[in-house]
Every structure is written in C-alpha cells, then in structure tokens.
C-alpha cells in the first residue's frame, strides 16, 4: 500500500467514525442513555479516532514533504486539514474528559465546546475535496 492510499484510507475511516458518532449521539434522546453514550464516545475517540487522526497527520506531512516545494493549492489543503485535525483533537480531548464528569449539569459546558469543535467537519470536507480533485486532476 502506498502512502497516498494509506492517507486516503485513514481520512475515509476518520470520516466514517465521525458519521457514526453523530448518528449515535442523535439517537441518544433519553436522559438515562446520555452517560452511556458519553462513555462510549469517549472510549471511541481515544482508541479509534485519535489513532486515525495521528495516521492522517503523519501521512499528510510525509506526502507534503515528498512534493516540497508544494503548489499553493496543496498548501491550502494542508492548512485546512491541519485546522480539522486541531479541532477534532480538541473535541476528542473534551469528549474524553466529559466521560470523567459525574454530574449531568457539569456536562453542559463541555458539550457546548464539543458542538463548537464540530465546525471543523466542513473544513475537513473541503480539504478532502481539494485533495481528491488534485489527485485526480494530475
């Protein structure tokens, strides 16, 4: 498997994990299910999403180093990708720490920050589209 394929697979898997987490969270309407969902998402973030973020970052940096000096479009894609990585890493941290909170009222503030960090998903999607178009436009 070459580096581009590994990077693409890691990004795709990361997007699938994000979609699954969004679906799980949307289905958790009952108040008694929220702590279970929070715990599941915390562990999922640490053991599944964090390694995918790391793999995506490392392979992206290696690909960027290979093509240095990189075209402007690739640099824009890298910047957008790093923004998505930073926001999702922050979100994984918040979800994992929310898992440690006992009282439901203390869960509100981290949940709001997690919702704000979700704004990186469209940024990551734009980075993915640019990468896809650049790869297939060559």
Secondary structure as UniProt FT lines:
FT   HELIX           3..27
FT   HELIX           31..44
FT   HELIX           45..49
FT   HELIX           50..66
FT   HELIX           72..98
FT   TURN            99..100
FT   HELIX           104..106
FT   HELIX           107..117
FT   TURN            118..119
FT   HELIX           120..137
//
